[in-house]
Amino acid sequence: MKKSLRKAVIAGNWKMNKNRAETKTLISELKPLVKNADCEVIVCVPFTDLETALDAVKGSKIKVGAQNCHFAPSGAFTGEVSADMLKELGVKYVIIGHSERRQYFGETDITVNKRLTAALAQGLKVILCVGELLEQRELGITGEICSMQTKIALTGVDAADLKNIIIAYEPVWAIGTGKTATAEQADEACGIIRSTVASLYGKKAANALTIQYGGSMNPKNAAELLSKENVDGGLIGGASLKAPDFSAIVAAASL
């Protein structure tokens, strides 16, 4: 991390876990544990828990995010939620392009771009996910994949909007598998993403951009991963569902 240049951010992606009562309990447990955090703390909860989470985080440093939004403001899109709906609730952040959305729900680089620009237009802050499959890493094209996904996602995005974007590098082979990229692999990939942003917007803009690592970060490996120059935080899956584990990662990012 380089806190002198950019903000450190730890975001929890709860995925499809926790009902409203469980949400209230987990946030209540988490609030005193992160009250002295020297980094941004976000919980990205299921749509049905958003209102509960927004109420539960009052009086704390914790921000609330959603896990997806549609690119249209309204219309015949059964099961979807628009960026405007999230804004009306008071949500500040939204995850766009998570590997599970790409893998299971037909998300493409093009729809990621459309969702991202729709979220930005409503004033939401976006956590943009990019990352390679295992076979792509084995072919040695991690850099090409991360660069391509980043470039397509940022198509049409003005430099001024970068302040509302966090990029999360999430190697797909490390999502929910227990496997983790080494600190060196994570730093290299985050560095490639930063270089891609520099080629689009300039070095100053790239140096100011927060780039997280997402892929089985936990209390045991967080400090090593976060010690790397280009790793500015984490998008946390399983460990975000336990207050002691999540707060330990927040503590590692607060050093």
N, C-alpha and C positions, 0 to 999 in steps of 0.2 A: 504494500500500500504506500501511496505517496499523499498523505493527508494535506501536505502543503499545497498540492495542486488540485486535488479533487476529493469529493465526499466519499467516505466509506459507508456502504449500505448493506445491511443484513436483512433479507426478506424471507419470510416463511411462506412456502407454497403448501397449503394444507391439502390440496387436491380434493378428492371427494370424501372428506372425512369431517366429522364433528357436526352434531345437531346444534340447535340454538343454546340449549342448556349447557352442553359440553363446551361450546364456544365461550360462553360467559365464565365458566369455571377456569378454562385454560388461560384466558386473558387476565383474569383476576390473580391467578398464580404468577403470571409473567410480569405484571406491572411492577411490583416491588423489586423484582430481580434485575430489571433493566432501567431503573430510574436514574442511574448515573451513567448511562451509556454515552460513549463519545463516538457515536455513529448513528446513522439513520436506522430506525427499526420499523419494519413493515410486516403485517400479517395479511396474506392474500387468502381469503376464505371463500367457501362456496356461496353462490348467489343468495341462497336462502338464509345465510348467516350474516349477511352484510349489515343489515340494520342493527342486529344484536351486537355485532362487533364494534360498530361505530359508537354505540352507546357505552359499551364496556370500556373502550379505550379513553374515554373522557378523563382529563386530568393527568394524562400520561404522555410520554414521548412517542408512543406507538401510533403509527399511521395504518390505515386500512386500504387494502387493494382487492380488486377482483381478479379472476383468473382468465378472463377472456371478454371480448366485446365484439359485436358485429359491426360491419362497415357501413350499413345503411342506418339512417336515423329512425326509420320505422318501416312497416310493410309486412308482407306475407313471408315471414321467416320464423316459422314455428320453432319454439324452443330457444330462440336467440334473445340476447339482451343488448340494447344499443348503448353507445357511449353516453348519450344524453340521459338515459335512464340512470346510469351510474353516477353521473354528475349531479343529478337531481337528488340522489340519496346522500351525497356528501362524500363519495368515494374519491380518493386522491390518486391512486395508482391502479394500473391494470397490466397484467401479464399478457403479452402477445407472442404467438408463435412457439409456444412450448412444444417440445418434441412429442408429447403425448397427443396434442392437438393435431400435429402433422401426421403422426402414425395412425391414429384411430379415427380421426374425424375429417380427413381429406384436406387439411390445411396445406396450402402451397406458398411458395415464396411470394407470389403475386397477391394472394388474399392476405398474407401477413402485412404486406405494404398497405393494402387498402384499410385493414383494421387499424394499423398504426396511425395512418394519417387521419382517420376518423376520430380516434381517441385524442390525438393532439389538437384537432380542431375544437374539441369540447374542453380543452384545458386540462386534460388528464395527463399524468406522468406515466410513461410507458416503460415497462421492463421487457425489452426485446430479446427473445431467445434465439440463439444460433448454435449450431454444433453438428458434428459429423457422426455418421454411423460407424460401427466397428469395421466393416469391410472397407470403408473409405479411409479410415486411419491406416489399416493394413496395406492399402494401396499407396500410401504416402501422399494423399491429397487433402489432408486436413486443412491446410492453409487455403487451398483453392476453394474448398466448400465453405469455410467460414467467411472468406472474403466475398464470395458470390452472394451468399445469403445476406450479408451485411449491406452490400451495395444495392441489391434489389429491395430490401426492406426500407432503405433510406431514400429511395427514388422519390424525387419531388419534395423532399424535406429540406426546409431552409436551415441555414447555419444557426439562426436564432432559436430554432426549436430543439437543438441538441441539448440545451439545458434541461429539457423535460424528458430526456431519454436516458435510460440505463441499459447497457447491453449485458446480457448474461450468457457467457460461454458455457454450454452444457453438452459435453460429449454424450451422445445418445447411449453409448455402451456403458455409461456410468450412472444412468438415471434409474434409481430404484433397484440396482443390481448388487449393491454393496461394493462394487468396484469403483475405484477412484483414480482419476488421472494423477500422476505424480505432480509434485509442486512444480517441477521443471516443465512438464507437459502443459500444465495449466497456464503457467507464466508465458510460455512460448505462444500458445494459441491466443491468449488475451493480448499479447503483443502484436500478433498478426492482425487481429481485429482493430487494434489501435492504429496500426500503420495504414490499414484500409481507410479508416475514418480520416486520417491525416491526408491521404491522397485525395479525398473528396472535399475536405473542409479546412485543411491546414493543420500544422503541428500544434498550434496553441489550442485549437478546439479539441483536438484528439487528446491532448494532455489533461484537459479539464473534464473529460468524459469518464464516468464511473463504469468500470467493467467488472462484473461479478464472475465468480466461478460457481457453476451449479452441477452437482454430480456426486452425491453421497458425501458432502462435507459434514463432518460431525465433530464433537468436542475433542476427539483425539487427534484429528488431522488439521483442524481449523488454523491453529497458530502457524504451522509450517506453510500451508497454502497462502495465508494472508501475509506472510513475510515477504512474498514475492512482489517485485516492483509493479507489475501490471495487474495484479489481483486486488481489486478494491472492495471486496466484500463477497457475499455468497447468496445464492438463491437456494434455500434450504428446503428439502422435502421431508423425509421421515423424522429427522431430528427436530423439526419445528413443531411437532405434535406433542412434545414433552417439554414443559417449561424449564426444567433444569438443564436439559441438553441445549435448547435454543439459546437460553441466557448465557451458557458457557461460550457459545460461538460469538454472541454479541460482546462478551467480555474480551475475547481474543481480538476482536476488531476494534476494541476501545483502547488498546494499549498504545 
